[in-house]
Amino acid sequence: MQNKNVRCSLVAPAAVLVLSLGLAGCAGMNETQQRTLSGGAIGAAGGAAITALTGGCIWCGAAIGGAVGAGTGFVISQVR
């Protein structure tokens, strides 16, 4: 049981690092690409956090949140 706690405590900082590096690459992108990537990153972080709090599958929550966030970012950039 302790190995699971150690693994979970390493997932969040690793996810934050990966998302931060991904967002740092937004400099050469157009507005639609930036909004889509940012929405996906924010959605993935939010989905992972919510499923971690509720005891669900963290990777599933991150994947669903990322897809919803990317879609939302794309749609918002097209509406504006």
N, C-alpha and C positions, 0 to 999 in steps of 0.2 A: 504494500500500500504506500510505503514511503517513496518508492521509485516514481509512482504516478505523481505525487506532489512535487517532486524535484523536476520532473519533466514539464509539468504545468507551469511551474515558476520560471522556467527558461523560455517557454513559448512566447509569452507576452513581450519581454524585452527584444527577442529576436524579431517578432512581427513589427514592433515599432521601428527597429533599425532598418528592416527591409523596406517598410513603407516610407521612411524618411529618405532613404537613398532613391527610391522611385520618384518621390516628389521633387527631389533636387534636379532631376533630369528634365524638368518642364520648361527650361529656359528657351529652347529652340522650337517650341511647339506653337501652333496657332491656338486660338481661344477654344475652339471645339475640342481639340485634343487635350488641352489642359483641363478643361471642365470634366471631360470623360474620365481621364486618369485620376484626377482629384476626387471625383465622386466615387469611383471604384475603390480607391484607397480608404476613404472615409467610411464607405459602406462596409468594406471588409473588416475594418477595425471595430466598427459598431456591431456588426454581426457576430464577430468573435467575442466581443465583450458581453453581449447579451446572452449568448449561449453558454459562456463560461459562468455567468451568474446564475443561470437557470439549470445548469448541470447537463446541458445538451452536448452535441458533437460540435466542438469548436471549429474544426475545419469546414464542416458543413455550413455552419453559421457564417463563417468568413466568406465562403464561396457564394452563398446566396446573397449576403449583404454586398459583396463586391459587384455582383452582376446587377443587382438593383441600383446600387449607387452609380455605376458606370452608365447604365441606361438613363437614369435620372439626369446625370451630368450632361449627357449627349442631348437629351430632349430640351433641357433648359437652354443650352447653347444654340439650339436651332430656333427656339421661340424668340430669343432676343435678337 
